[in-house]
Amino acid sequence: MSNNVIVTGSLTGTGSVHVPTTERFLSALLKHPRAVDVRIGGQIRIVVTRQISMAVASKLGLPDPRWFRLGGTFKPGPLARAQFYIPTIEECVSRGLGYKIPSKRGRKPGSTNSTKTKSERTRVASRPVSLTSESAESAVTMTRPASVNMSSLVANDQANTTMQTAISAALGVEVLLGSSDSIPYMPRVAKSYVPWGHFTDLKTIIDSEHFLPVMIVGPSGNGKTEMCEQVCAALGREYVRVNITSQTDEDDLLGGFRLINGETKFALGPIPLAMLRGAVVNLDEIDLGGAALMCLQPVLEGKQIYLKKIGRYITPAPGFTVVATANTKGRGDDGKYAHTTIMNEAMLERFAVMLEQRWADAATERKIIAHQLKKFGKHDSTLVKHLVQWAGVTRSNYEQQICNDQIATRRLIHLSGVFCALGNIESALDHTLSRFDADTKSAFKNLWNAIHESPKANPSPSGEAVPVEPVATSTPF
């Protein structure tokens, strides 16, 4: 059965399957560090062992998931032993496999003496819908499909029917959820990611569930957006990235009417949906936006927002917060970041925290590049050291206004990837440096030659090697 099956029926349980508990178990399996990707029938599925499934259930305070292994339904192949692929919640419901809905006298699925805090239990299970006081009594609980389901959502560009039905019922107005990229999801932990800089501070702020909007500012390509995503992955928090441009308007953020099959229907925007889910919103490149972003003023204050087009108030659920990323501090284009604007002071003042993200130090950047090369079996400590040293010199030259460009961490990662594909560092340099003008490309290549081919020479800003006396000691990689 494909991942395209859509769940219909009751919100908290379909048939005898208790969706929130089953979904919680599947989500935990997806995040397990020993889960592996396997191609099954033309699809990439995530596979775990019998021992992993039992350990995860025990950690969550759930019974042994025999249903997960029952009859080999989820075996990746006839020869697989003690291995099972992780199904979507739709597949579980359609087959009637999962943790069951409790009887009136029985214990609720997943009830446990776990020491988890109330906020943690709320976060991993379900999110309450916050509405107006008149409709609060009829609020329902929404369920989110396991993160592996996002592939099918993206492929079909359709929202999960269960969530859409729940929100429509709670609001008392039929709404659509728009495209799949506006739906909060739980990011997967990137095994090659190296936490650095303000990672710990951002993680602490988000985990506190205090409403403290954060703005992360720094040069392009130094990991601001990835840091936000990986913090949410580490915390098991739902996350949605909203890309801001000069054309972003209130409809894009809050929602608006769309013509669907000859009918006008309201598509809920990513901001109110994230508020209902208690998710983390990343307003990416916020300094590219215009005056239309001022519609987010109450959102940045942690208050409810009024959707005037459908006459409904949305109140943020616990845990909802906003993290914005930018290349400037909202003071406009400095010559390198075209189309950035001078942001309204009232909006800037609503960000409680501003984190300035500089370039990673040399030791951290070596780890980042080493991870990239190790993935393809191309790791070379000398090459890594010289790449990081080379990028550092370009940045120093840029700050001293000796050069008009610099090598970003992202450019180093691109270069590493091209090198792994081509197997030749000179060809990789030639192709990745072509993004710059001819003079800059030539200067960068000269500098690289001075560092990589003459490691005992001290490269000058122009890239020419300047002979120096050999040093007695060196810092090992």
Buried (B, 14 or more C-beta within 10 A) or exposed (E): EEBBBBBEBEBBBBBEBBBBBBBBBBBBBBBBEEBEEBEBEEEEBBBBBBEBBBBBBEEBBBBEBEBBBEEEBBBBEEEBEEBBBBBBBBBBBBBEBBBBBBEEEEEEBBEBEEEEEEEBBBBBBBBBBBBBEEBEEEBBBBBBBBBBBBBBBBEEEBBBBBBBBBBBBBBBBBBBBBBBBBBBBBBBBEEEBBBBBBBEEBBEBBBEBEBBBBBBBBBEBBBBBBBBBBBBBBBBBBBBBBEBEEEBBBBBBBBBBEEEEEEEEBBBBBBBBBBBBBBBBBBBBBBBBBEBBEBBBBBBEBEBBBBEBBEBBBBBBBBBBBBBBBBBBBEEBEEBBEEBBEBBEEBBEBBBBBBEBEBBEBEBBBBBBBBBBEBEEBBBEEBBBBBBBBBBBBBEBBEEEBBBBBBBBBBBBBBBBBBBEEEEBEEBBBBBBEEBEEEBBEBBBBBBBBBBEBBEBEBBBEBEBEEEEEEEEEEEB
